[in-house]
Amino acid sequence: MRGIDLHTHSLCSDGAQTPADVVRTAKDAGLAAIALSDHDSIAGVQEAIDTGKALGVEVIPAVEE
């Protein structure tokens, strides 16, 4: 069974990676799905979704207030 991470951040808030790189890291870690939950921003969601589709990682749009 592959895991999931429902709390990730990208450079669109306080993370250290682009949204695409967050998804690549999740893929490398063997995750099946992630939620990109940047603070007060959905700016990176589409990039993450597009990368997830290409890599086989489900991306769930989220936002953390």
CHARMM internal coordinates of N, CA and C (Angstrom, degrees):
IC EDIT
DIST 1 N 1 CA 1.4545
DIST 1 CA 1 C 1.5240
ANGL 1 N 1 CA 1 C 109.22
DIST 1 C 2 N 1.3247
ANGL 1 CA 1 C 2 N 116.82
DIHE 1 N 1 CA 1 C 2 N 131.06
DIST 2 N 2 CA 1.4574
ANGL 1 C 2 N 2 CA 122.29
DIHE 1 CA 1 C 2 N 2 CA 178.14
DIST 2 CA 2 C 1.5252
ANGL 2 N 2 CA 2 C 109.74
DIHE 1 C 2 N 2 CA 2 C -88.95
DIST 2 C 3 N 1.3168
ANGL 2 CA 2 C 3 N 116.43
DIHE 2 N 2 CA 2 C 3 N 146.03
DIST 3 N 3 CA 1.4542
ANGL 2 C 3 N 3 CA 121.64
DIHE 2 CA 2 C 3 N 3 CA -176.82
DIST 3 CA 3 C 1.5198
ANGL 3 N 3 CA 3 C 113.53
DIHE 2 C 3 N 3 CA 3 C -86.52
DIST 3 C 4 N 1.3261
ANGL 3 CA 3 C 4 N 114.19
DIHE 3 N 3 CA 3 C 4 N 176.88
DIST 4 N 4 CA 1.4555
ANGL 3 C 4 N 4 CA 122.50
DIHE 3 CA 3 C 4 N 4 CA 176.01
DIST 4 CA 4 C 1.5251
ANGL 4 N 4 CA 4 C 109.14
DIHE 3 C 4 N 4 CA 4 C -135.17
DIST 4 C 5 N 1.3238
ANGL 4 CA 4 C 5 N 116.41
DIHE 4 N 4 CA 4 C 5 N 158.30
DIST 5 N 5 CA 1.4667
ANGL 4 C 5 N 5 CA 122.65
DIHE 4 CA 4 C 5 N 5 CA 174.66
DIST 5 CA 5 C 1.5224
ANGL 5 N 5 CA 5 C 106.49
DIHE 4 C 5 N 5 CA 5 C -134.24
DIST 5 C 6 N 1.3181
ANGL 5 CA 5 C 6 N 116.76
DIHE 5 N 5 CA 5 C 6 N 113.37
DIST 6 N 6 CA 1.4589
ANGL 5 C 6 N 6 CA 121.40
DIHE 5 CA 5 C 6 N 6 CA -175.55
DIST 6 CA 6 C 1.5233
ANGL 6 N 6 CA 6 C 112.88
DIHE 5 C 6 N 6 CA 6 C -97.41
DIST 6 C 7 N 1.3317
ANGL 6 CA 6 C 7 N 117.52
DIHE 6 N 6 CA 6 C 7 N 17.34
DIST 7 N 7 CA 1.4692
ANGL 6 C 7 N 7 CA 119.99
DIHE 6 CA 6 C 7 N 7 CA 179.36
DIST 7 CA 7 C 1.5229
ANGL 7 N 7 CA 7 C 109.23
DIHE 6 C 7 N 7 CA 7 C -148.35
DIST 7 C 8 N 1.3329
ANGL 7 CA 7 C 8 N 116.48
DIHE 7 N 7 CA 7 C 8 N 87.92
DIST 8 N 8 CA 1.4606
ANGL 7 C 8 N 8 CA 121.04
DIHE 7 CA 7 C 8 N 8 CA 177.31
DIST 8 CA 8 C 1.5289
ANGL 8 N 8 CA 8 C 109.66
DIHE 7 C 8 N 8 CA 8 C -125.00
DIST 8 C 9 N 1.3298
ANGL 8 CA 8 C 9 N 116.07
DIHE 8 N 8 CA 8 C 9 N 156.25
DIST 9 N 9 CA 1.4572
ANGL 8 C 9 N 9 CA 121.90
DIHE 8 CA 8 C 9 N 9 CA 179.18
DIST 9 CA 9 C 1.5219
ANGL 9 N 9 CA 9 C 109.58
DIHE 8 C 9 N 9 CA 9 C -131.15
DIST 9 C 10 N 1.3292
ANGL 9 CA 9 C 10 N 115.29
DIHE 9 N 9 CA 9 C 10 N 148.07
DIST 10 N 10 CA 1.4592
ANGL 9 C 10 N 10 CA 121.75
DIHE 9 CA 9 C 10 N 10 CA 177.28
DIST 10 CA 10 C 1.5275
ANGL 10 N 10 CA 10 C 109.49
DIHE 9 C 10 N 10 CA 10 C -118.82
DIST 10 C 11 N 1.3121
ANGL 10 CA 10 C 11 N 115.87
DIHE 10 N 10 CA 10 C 11 N -174.97
DIST 11 N 11 CA 1.4659
ANGL 10 C 11 N 11 CA 121.44
DIHE 10 CA 10 C 11 N 11 CA 176.69
DIST 11 CA 11 C 1.5289
ANGL 11 N 11 CA 11 C 112.36
DIHE 10 C 11 N 11 CA 11 C -61.08
DIST 11 C 12 N 1.3254
ANGL 11 CA 11 C 12 N 117.27
DIHE 11 N 11 CA 11 C 12 N -14.14
DIST 12 N 12 CA 1.4609
ANGL 11 C 12 N 12 CA 120.23
DIHE 11 CA 11 C 12 N 12 CA 178.39
DIST 12 CA 12 C 1.5211
ANGL 12 N 12 CA 12 C 112.09
DIHE 11 C 12 N 12 CA 12 C -71.40
DIST 12 C 13 N 1.3227
ANGL 12 CA 12 C 13 N 117.22
DIHE 12 N 12 CA 12 C 13 N -9.48
DIST 13 N 13 CA 1.4665
ANGL 12 C 13 N 13 CA 121.30
DIHE 12 CA 12 C 13 N 13 CA 170.16
DIST 13 CA 13 C 1.5199
ANGL 13 N 13 CA 13 C 107.52
DIHE 12 C 13 N 13 CA 13 C -137.83
DIST 13 C 14 N 1.3158
ANGL 13 CA 13 C 14 N 118.23
DIHE 13 N 13 CA 13 C 14 N -110.71
DIST 14 N 14 CA 1.4689
ANGL 13 C 14 N 14 CA 119.44
DIHE 13 CA 13 C 14 N 14 CA -175.32
DIST 14 CA 14 C 1.5253
ANGL 14 N 14 CA 14 C 113.98
DIHE 13 C 14 N 14 CA 14 C -112.41
DIST 14 C 15 N 1.3184
ANGL 14 CA 14 C 15 N 117.11
DIHE 14 N 14 CA 14 C 15 N 21.33
DIST 15 N 15 CA 1.4567
ANGL 14 C 15 N 15 CA 121.25
DIHE 14 CA 14 C 15 N 15 CA 177.52
DIST 15 CA 15 C 1.5178
ANGL 15 N 15 CA 15 C 111.64
DIHE 14 C 15 N 15 CA 15 C -84.88
DIST 15 C 16 N 1.3133
ANGL 15 CA 15 C 16 N 116.22
DIHE 15 N 15 CA 15 C 16 N 174.70
DIST 16 N 16 CA 1.4680
ANGL 15 C 16 N 16 CA 121.84
DIHE 15 CA 15 C 16 N 16 CA -176.65
DIST 16 CA 16 C 1.5252
ANGL 16 N 16 CA 16 C 113.26
DIHE 15 C 16 N 16 CA 16 C -109.67
DIST 16 C 17 N 1.3416
ANGL 16 CA 16 C 17 N 117.64
DIHE 16 N 16 CA 16 C 17 N -0.82
DIST 17 N 17 CA 1.4651
ANGL 16 C 17 N 17 CA 121.35
DIHE 16 CA 16 C 17 N 17 CA -176.54
DIST 17 CA 17 C 1.5243
ANGL 17 N 17 CA 17 C 110.98
DIHE 16 C 17 N 17 CA 17 C -127.35
DIST 17 C 18 N 1.3254
ANGL 17 CA 17 C 18 N 115.55
DIHE 17 N 17 CA 17 C 18 N 156.94
DIST 18 N 18 CA 1.4583
ANGL 17 C 18 N 18 CA 119.54
DIHE 17 CA 17 C 18 N 18 CA 171.17
DIST 18 CA 18 C 1.5322
ANGL 18 N 18 CA 18 C 108.46
DIHE 17 C 18 N 18 CA 18 C -65.16
DIST 18 C 19 N 1.3341
ANGL 18 CA 18 C 19 N 117.44
DIHE 18 N 18 CA 18 C 19 N 160.79
DIST 19 N 19 CA 1.4621
ANGL 18 C 19 N 19 CA 118.74
DIHE 18 CA 18 C 19 N 19 CA 176.32
DIST 19 CA 19 C 1.5296
ANGL 19 N 19 CA 19 C 112.51
DIHE 18 C 19 N 19 CA 19 C -55.85
DIST 19 C 20 N 1.3263
ANGL 19 CA 19 C 20 N 117.16
DIHE 19 N 19 CA 19 C 20 N -40.75
DIST 20 N 20 CA 1.4691
ANGL 19 C 20 N 20 CA 120.42
DIHE 19 CA 19 C 20 N 20 CA 178.81
DIST 20 CA 20 C 1.5238
ANGL 20 N 20 CA 20 C 111.13
DIHE 19 C 20 N 20 CA 20 C -62.92
DIST 20 C 21 N 1.3167
ANGL 20 CA 20 C 21 N 116.74
DIHE 20 N 20 CA 20 C 21 N -40.86
DIST 21 N 21 CA 1.4612
ANGL 20 C 21 N 21 CA 119.74
DIHE 20 CA 20 C 21 N 21 CA 179.67
DIST 21 CA 21 C 1.5262
ANGL 21 N 21 CA 21 C 112.08
DIHE 20 C 21 N 21 CA 21 C -68.76
DIST 21 C 22 N 1.3262
ANGL 21 CA 21 C 22 N 117.57
DIHE 21 N 21 CA 21 C 22 N -31.83
DIST 22 N 22 CA 1.4712
ANGL 21 C 22 N 22 CA 120.29
DIHE 21 CA 21 C 22 N 22 CA 174.90
DIST 22 CA 22 C 1.5249
ANGL 22 N 22 CA 22 C 109.16
DIHE 21 C 22 N 22 CA 22 C -60.13
DIST 22 C 23 N 1.3262
ANGL 22 CA 22 C 23 N 115.86
DIHE 22 N 22 CA 22 C 23 N -43.77
DIST 23 N 23 CA 1.4707
ANGL 22 C 23 N 23 CA 120.19
DIHE 22 CA 22 C 23 N 23 CA 179.78
DIST 23 CA 23 C 1.5288
ANGL 23 N 23 CA 23 C 110.34
DIHE 22 C 23 N 23 CA 23 C -67.19
DIST 23 C 24 N 1.3187
ANGL 23 CA 23 C 24 N 117.67
DIHE 23 N 23 CA 23 C 24 N -41.99
DIST 24 N 24 CA 1.4706
ANGL 23 C 24 N 24 CA 120.17
DIHE 23 CA 23 C 24 N 24 CA 177.90
DIST 24 CA 24 C 1.5296
ANGL 24 N 24 CA 24 C 111.18
DIHE 23 C 24 N 24 CA 24 C -60.82
DIST 24 C 25 N 1.3188
ANGL 24 CA 24 C 25 N 116.72
DIHE 24 N 24 CA 24 C 25 N -41.22
DIST 25 N 25 CA 1.4617
ANGL 24 C 25 N 25 CA 120.89
DIHE 24 CA 24 C 25 N 25 CA 177.89
DIST 25 CA 25 C 1.5273
ANGL 25 N 25 CA 25 C 110.39
DIHE 24 C 25 N 25 CA 25 C -62.75
DIST 25 C 26 N 1.3313
ANGL 25 CA 25 C 26 N 116.19
DIHE 25 N 25 CA 25 C 26 N -41.08
DIST 26 N 26 CA 1.4664
ANGL 25 C 26 N 26 CA 120.26
DIHE 25 CA 25 C 26 N 26 CA 177.73
DIST 26 CA 26 C 1.5237
ANGL 26 N 26 CA 26 C 110.59
DIHE 25 C 26 N 26 CA 26 C -62.45
DIST 26 C 27 N 1.3214
ANGL 26 CA 26 C 27 N 116.85
DIHE 26 N 26 CA 26 C 27 N -43.27
DIST 27 N 27 CA 1.4629
ANGL 26 C 27 N 27 CA 121.43
DIHE 26 CA 26 C 27 N 27 CA 177.90
DIST 27 CA 27 C 1.5239
ANGL 27 N 27 CA 27 C 110.30
DIHE 26 C 27 N 27 CA 27 C -60.23
DIST 27 C 28 N 1.3404
ANGL 27 CA 27 C 28 N 116.25
DIHE 27 N 27 CA 27 C 28 N -46.98
DIST 28 N 28 CA 1.4625
ANGL 27 C 28 N 28 CA 120.74
DIHE 27 CA 27 C 28 N 28 CA 179.80
DIST 28 CA 28 C 1.5276
ANGL 28 N 28 CA 28 C 112.20
DIHE 27 C 28 N 28 CA 28 C -62.05
DIST 28 C 29 N 1.3373
ANGL 28 CA 28 C 29 N 116.55
DIHE 28 N 28 CA 28 C 29 N -29.47
DIST 29 N 29 CA 1.4667
ANGL 28 C 29 N 29 CA 121.28
DIHE 28 CA 28 C 29 N 29 CA 178.76
DIST 29 CA 29 C 1.5243
ANGL 29 N 29 CA 29 C 112.29
DIHE 28 C 29 N 29 CA 29 C -83.28
DIST 29 C 30 N 1.3333
ANGL 29 CA 29 C 30 N 117.25
DIHE 29 N 29 CA 29 C 30 N -3.36
DIST 30 N 30 CA 1.4537
ANGL 29 C 30 N 30 CA 120.89
DIHE 29 CA 29 C 30 N 30 CA 178.30
DIST 30 CA 30 C 1.5181
ANGL 30 N 30 CA 30 C 114.58
DIHE 29 C 30 N 30 CA 30 C 83.83
DIST 30 C 31 N 1.3332
ANGL 30 CA 30 C 31 N 117.26
DIHE 30 N 30 CA 30 C 31 N 17.75
DIST 31 N 31 CA 1.4645
ANGL 30 C 31 N 31 CA 119.91
DIHE 30 CA 30 C 31 N 31 CA -178.98
DIST 31 CA 31 C 1.5233
ANGL 31 N 31 CA 31 C 111.11
DIHE 30 C 31 N 31 CA 31 C -78.99
DIST 31 C 32 N 1.3156
ANGL 31 CA 31 C 32 N 116.19
DIHE 31 N 31 CA 31 C 32 N 146.85
DIST 32 N 32 CA 1.4608
ANGL 31 C 32 N 32 CA 122.33
DIHE 31 CA 31 C 32 N 32 CA 177.58
DIST 32 CA 32 C 1.5175
ANGL 32 N 32 CA 32 C 111.53
DIHE 31 C 32 N 32 CA 32 C -89.53
DIST 32 C 33 N 1.3372
ANGL 32 CA 32 C 33 N 116.99
DIHE 32 N 32 CA 32 C 33 N -28.77
DIST 33 N 33 CA 1.4620
ANGL 32 C 33 N 33 CA 121.08
DIHE 32 CA 32 C 33 N 33 CA -176.06
DIST 33 CA 33 C 1.5141
ANGL 33 N 33 CA 33 C 110.59
DIHE 32 C 33 N 33 CA 33 C -154.58
DIST 33 C 34 N 1.3380
ANGL 33 CA 33 C 34 N 114.34
DIHE 33 N 33 CA 33 C 34 N 152.38
DIST 34 N 34 CA 1.4666
ANGL 33 C 34 N 34 CA 121.14
DIHE 33 CA 33 C 34 N 34 CA 172.57
DIST 34 CA 34 C 1.5224
ANGL 34 N 34 CA 34 C 108.53
DIHE 33 C 34 N 34 CA 34 C -139.55
DIST 34 C 35 N 1.3115
ANGL 34 CA 34 C 35 N 115.58
DIHE 34 N 34 CA 34 C 35 N 159.12
DIST 35 N 35 CA 1.4563
ANGL 34 C 35 N 35 CA 121.38
DIHE 34 CA 34 C 35 N 35 CA 167.14
DIST 35 CA 35 C 1.5192
ANGL 35 N 35 CA 35 C 106.27
DIHE 34 C 35 N 35 CA 35 C -111.93
DIST 35 C 36 N 1.3221
ANGL 35 CA 35 C 36 N 116.82
DIHE 35 N 35 CA 35 C 36 N 124.00
DIST 36 N 36 CA 1.4538
ANGL 35 C 36 N 36 CA 120.56
DIHE 35 CA 35 C 36 N 36 CA 173.06
DIST 36 CA 36 C 1.5194
ANGL 36 N 36 CA 36 C 106.29
DIHE 35 C 36 N 36 CA 36 C -84.35
DIST 36 C 37 N 1.3165
ANGL 36 CA 36 C 37 N 116.69
DIHE 36 N 36 CA 36 C 37 N 108.68
DIST 37 N 37 CA 1.4659
ANGL 36 C 37 N 37 CA 121.93
DIHE 36 CA 36 C 37 N 37 CA -171.39
DIST 37 CA 37 C 1.5217
ANGL 37 N 37 CA 37 C 111.13
DIHE 36 C 37 N 37 CA 37 C -121.31
DIST 37 C 38 N 1.3314
ANGL 37 CA 37 C 38 N 115.43
DIHE 37 N 37 CA 37 C 38 N 58.28
DIST 38 N 38 CA 1.4551
ANGL 37 C 38 N 38 CA 120.26
DIHE 37 CA 37 C 38 N 38 CA 178.84
DIST 38 CA 38 C 1.5297
ANGL 38 N 38 CA 38 C 110.86
DIHE 37 C 38 N 38 CA 38 C -62.83
DIST 38 C 39 N 1.3169
ANGL 38 CA 38 C 39 N 115.39
DIHE 38 N 38 CA 38 C 39 N 156.02
DIST 39 N 39 CA 1.4661
ANGL 38 C 39 N 39 CA 121.32
DIHE 38 CA 38 C 39 N 39 CA 178.78
DIST 39 CA 39 C 1.5211
ANGL 39 N 39 CA 39 C 110.16
DIHE 38 C 39 N 39 CA 39 C -72.41
DIST 39 C 40 N 1.3229
ANGL 39 CA 39 C 40 N 116.04
DIHE 39 N 39 CA 39 C 40 N 120.78
DIST 40 N 40 CA 1.4627
ANGL 39 C 40 N 40 CA 123.17
DIHE 39 CA 39 C 40 N 40 CA 172.65
DIST 40 CA 40 C 1.5272
ANGL 40 N 40 CA 40 C 114.21
DIHE 39 C 40 N 40 CA 40 C 51.90
DIST 40 C 41 N 1.3146
ANGL 40 CA 40 C 41 N 118.27
DIHE 40 N 40 CA 40 C 41 N 30.35
DIST 41 N 41 CA 1.4589
ANGL 40 C 41 N 41 CA 120.10
DIHE 40 CA 40 C 41 N 41 CA -177.23
DIST 41 CA 41 C 1.5247
ANGL 41 N 41 CA 41 C 110.96
DIHE 40 C 41 N 41 CA 41 C -152.85
DIST 41 C 42 N 1.3282
ANGL 41 CA 41 C 42 N 114.57
DIHE 41 N 41 CA 41 C 42 N 139.77
DIST 42 N 42 CA 1.4631
ANGL 41 C 42 N 42 CA 120.60
DIHE 41 CA 41 C 42 N 42 CA 171.11
DIST 42 CA 42 C 1.5294
ANGL 42 N 42 CA 42 C 109.73
DIHE 41 C 42 N 42 CA 42 C -116.20
DIST 42 C 43 N 1.3218
ANGL 42 CA 42 C 43 N 116.57
DIHE 42 N 42 CA 42 C 43 N 14.98
DIST 43 N 43 CA 1.4654
ANGL 42 C 43 N 43 CA 121.98
DIHE 42 CA 42 C 43 N 43 CA -174.24
DIST 43 CA 43 C 1.5323
ANGL 43 N 43 CA 43 C 113.18
DIHE 42 C 43 N 43 CA 43 C -57.52
DIST 43 C 44 N 1.3107
ANGL 43 CA 43 C 44 N 118.73
DIHE 43 N 43 CA 43 C 44 N -31.72
DIST 44 N 44 CA 1.4626
ANGL 43 C 44 N 44 CA 121.14
DIHE 43 CA 43 C 44 N 44 CA -176.70
DIST 44 CA 44 C 1.5031
ANGL 44 N 44 CA 44 C 115.43
DIHE 43 C 44 N 44 CA 44 C -96.72
DIST 44 C 45 N 1.3204
ANGL 44 CA 44 C 45 N 117.24
DIHE 44 N 44 CA 44 C 45 N -0.61
DIST 45 N 45 CA 1.4684
ANGL 44 C 45 N 45 CA 120.44
DIHE 44 CA 44 C 45 N 45 CA -173.29
DIST 45 CA 45 C 1.5265
ANGL 45 N 45 CA 45 C 112.41
DIHE 44 C 45 N 45 CA 45 C -62.54
DIST 45 C 46 N 1.3167
ANGL 45 CA 45 C 46 N 118.52
DIHE 45 N 45 CA 45 C 46 N -47.36
DIST 46 N 46 CA 1.4603
ANGL 45 C 46 N 46 CA 119.52
DIHE 45 CA 45 C 46 N 46 CA -176.56
DIST 46 CA 46 C 1.5183
ANGL 46 N 46 CA 46 C 111.55
DIHE 45 C 46 N 46 CA 46 C -63.61
DIST 46 C 47 N 1.3246
ANGL 46 CA 46 C 47 N 117.38
DIHE 46 N 46 CA 46 C 47 N -41.49
DIST 47 N 47 CA 1.4705
ANGL 46 C 47 N 47 CA 120.84
DIHE 46 CA 46 C 47 N 47 CA 176.48
DIST 47 CA 47 C 1.5221
ANGL 47 N 47 CA 47 C 110.75
DIHE 46 C 47 N 47 CA 47 C -59.28
DIST 47 C 48 N 1.3285
ANGL 47 CA 47 C 48 N 116.08
DIHE 47 N 47 CA 47 C 48 N -43.11
DIST 48 N 48 CA 1.4635
ANGL 47 C 48 N 48 CA 120.46
DIHE 47 CA 47 C 48 N 48 CA 179.40
DIST 48 CA 48 C 1.5248
ANGL 48 N 48 CA 48 C 111.38
DIHE 47 C 48 N 48 CA 48 C -65.53
DIST 48 C 49 N 1.3300
ANGL 48 CA 48 C 49 N 116.96
DIHE 48 N 48 CA 48 C 49 N -43.26
DIST 49 N 49 CA 1.4704
ANGL 48 C 49 N 49 CA 120.81
DIHE 48 CA 48 C 49 N 49 CA 179.32
DIST 49 CA 49 C 1.5236
ANGL 49 N 49 CA 49 C 110.30
DIHE 48 C 49 N 49 CA 49 C -61.73
DIST 49 C 50 N 1.3356
ANGL 49 CA 49 C 50 N 116.79
DIHE 49 N 49 CA 49 C 50 N -46.40
DIST 50 N 50 CA 1.4587
ANGL 49 C 50 N 50 CA 120.32
DIHE 49 CA 49 C 50 N 50 CA -179.57
DIST 50 CA 50 C 1.5262
ANGL 50 N 50 CA 50 C 111.66
DIHE 49 C 50 N 50 CA 50 C -60.89
DIST 50 C 51 N 1.3209
ANGL 50 CA 50 C 51 N 116.44
DIHE 50 N 50 CA 50 C 51 N -42.69
DIST 51 N 51 CA 1.4627
ANGL 50 C 51 N 51 CA 120.77
DIHE 50 CA 50 C 51 N 51 CA 178.49
DIST 51 CA 51 C 1.5201
ANGL 51 N 51 CA 51 C 110.36
DIHE 50 C 51 N 51 CA 51 C -67.20
DIST 51 C 52 N 1.3213
ANGL 51 CA 51 C 52 N 116.57
DIHE 51 N 51 CA 51 C 52 N -41.01
DIST 52 N 52 CA 1.4557
ANGL 51 C 52 N 52 CA 120.75
DIHE 51 CA 51 C 52 N 52 CA 178.05
DIST 52 CA 52 C 1.5161
ANGL 52 N 52 CA 52 C 112.71
DIHE 51 C 52 N 52 CA 52 C -60.13
DIST 52 C 53 N 1.3222
ANGL 52 CA 52 C 53 N 116.55
DIHE 52 N 52 CA 52 C 53 N -41.83
DIST 53 N 53 CA 1.4713
ANGL 52 C 53 N 53 CA 120.18
DIHE 52 CA 52 C 53 N 53 CA 178.00
DIST 53 CA 53 C 1.5216
ANGL 53 N 53 CA 53 C 110.56
DIHE 52 C 53 N 53 CA 53 C -61.52
DIST 53 C 54 N 1.3185
ANGL 53 CA 53 C 54 N 116.01
DIHE 53 N 53 CA 53 C 54 N -41.33
DIST 54 N 54 CA 1.4643
ANGL 53 C 54 N 54 CA 119.96
DIHE 53 CA 53 C 54 N 54 CA -179.13
DIST 54 CA 54 C 1.5228
ANGL 54 N 54 CA 54 C 112.48
DIHE 53 C 54 N 54 CA 54 C -68.40
DIST 54 C 55 N 1.3357
ANGL 54 CA 54 C 55 N 116.43
DIHE 54 N 54 CA 54 C 55 N -31.12
DIST 55 N 55 CA 1.4691
ANGL 54 C 55 N 55 CA 120.66
DIHE 54 CA 54 C 55 N 55 CA -174.67
DIST 55 CA 55 C 1.5334
ANGL 55 N 55 CA 55 C 114.13
DIHE 54 C 55 N 55 CA 55 C -102.70
DIST 55 C 56 N 1.3200
ANGL 55 CA 55 C 56 N 117.59
DIHE 55 N 55 CA 55 C 56 N -6.19
DIST 56 N 56 CA 1.4559
ANGL 55 C 56 N 56 CA 119.88
DIHE 55 CA 55 C 56 N 56 CA -179.18
DIST 56 CA 56 C 1.5141
ANGL 56 N 56 CA 56 C 114.42
DIHE 55 C 56 N 56 CA 56 C 80.72
DIST 56 C 57 N 1.3371
ANGL 56 CA 56 C 57 N 116.43
DIHE 56 N 56 CA 56 C 57 N 28.78
DIST 57 N 57 CA 1.4700
ANGL 56 C 57 N 57 CA 122.06
DIHE 56 CA 56 C 57 N 57 CA 176.22
DIST 57 CA 57 C 1.5229
ANGL 57 N 57 CA 57 C 107.75
DIHE 56 C 57 N 57 CA 57 C -114.62
DIST 57 C 58 N 1.3220
ANGL 57 CA 57 C 58 N 117.89
DIHE 57 N 57 CA 57 C 58 N 122.33
DIST 58 N 58 CA 1.4585
ANGL 57 C 58 N 58 CA 120.40
DIHE 57 CA 57 C 58 N 58 CA 177.34
DIST 58 CA 58 C 1.5116
ANGL 58 N 58 CA 58 C 109.20
DIHE 57 C 58 N 58 CA 58 C -71.47
DIST 58 C 59 N 1.3303
ANGL 58 CA 58 C 59 N 117.27
DIHE 58 N 58 CA 58 C 59 N 132.70
DIST 59 N 59 CA 1.4637
ANGL 58 C 59 N 59 CA 122.37
DIHE 58 CA 58 C 59 N 59 CA 178.12
DIST 59 CA 59 C 1.5203
ANGL 59 N 59 CA 59 C 107.90
DIHE 58 C 59 N 59 CA 59 C -115.60
DIST 59 C 60 N 1.3190
ANGL 59 CA 59 C 60 N 115.63
DIHE 59 N 59 CA 59 C 60 N 124.17
DIST 60 N 60 CA 1.4504
ANGL 59 C 60 N 60 CA 122.90
DIHE 59 CA 59 C 60 N 60 CA -179.99
DIST 60 CA 60 C 1.5271
ANGL 60 N 60 CA 60 C 108.01
DIHE 59 C 60 N 60 CA 60 C -103.06
DIST 60 C 61 N 1.3350
ANGL 60 CA 60 C 61 N 118.44
DIHE 60 N 60 CA 60 C 61 N 119.68
DIST 61 N 61 CA 1.4554
ANGL 60 C 61 N 61 CA 119.88
DIHE 60 CA 60 C 61 N 61 CA 178.56
DIST 61 CA 61 C 1.5280
ANGL 61 N 61 CA 61 C 110.76
DIHE 60 C 61 N 61 CA 61 C -66.97
DIST 61 C 62 N 1.3128
ANGL 61 CA 61 C 62 N 115.92
DIHE 61 N 61 CA 61 C 62 N 135.59
DIST 62 N 62 CA 1.4572
ANGL 61 C 62 N 62 CA 121.14
DIHE 61 CA 61 C 62 N 62 CA 179.92
DIST 62 CA 62 C 1.5214
ANGL 62 N 62 CA 62 C 108.40
DIHE 61 C 62 N 62 CA 62 C -152.14
DIST 62 C 63 N 1.3205
ANGL 62 CA 62 C 63 N 117.01
DIHE 62 N 62 CA 62 C 63 N 169.40
DIST 63 N 63 CA 1.4560
ANGL 62 C 63 N 63 CA 122.17
DIHE 62 CA 62 C 63 N 63 CA 174.13
DIST 63 CA 63 C 1.5162
ANGL 63 N 63 CA 63 C 107.60
DIHE 62 C 63 N 63 CA 63 C -150.33
DIST 63 C 64 N 1.3054
ANGL 63 CA 63 C 64 N 116.22
DIHE 63 N 63 CA 63 C 64 N 141.44
DIST 64 N 64 CA 1.4580
ANGL 63 C 64 N 64 CA 121.28
DIHE 63 CA 63 C 64 N 64 CA 177.66
DIST 64 CA 64 C 1.5188
ANGL 64 N 64 CA 64 C 107.66
DIHE 63 C 64 N 64 CA 64 C -110.19
DIST 64 C 65 N 1.3236
ANGL 64 CA 64 C 65 N 115.86
DIHE 64 N 64 CA 64 C 65 N 125.97
DIST 65 N 65 CA 1.4658
ANGL 64 C 65 N 65 CA 119.77
DIHE 64 CA 64 C 65 N 65 CA 179.01
DIST 65 CA 65 C 1.4962
ANGL 65 N 65 CA 65 C 111.32
DIHE 64 C 65 N 65 CA 65 C -81.87
END
COOR INIT
IC SEED 1 N 1 CA 1 C
IC BUILD
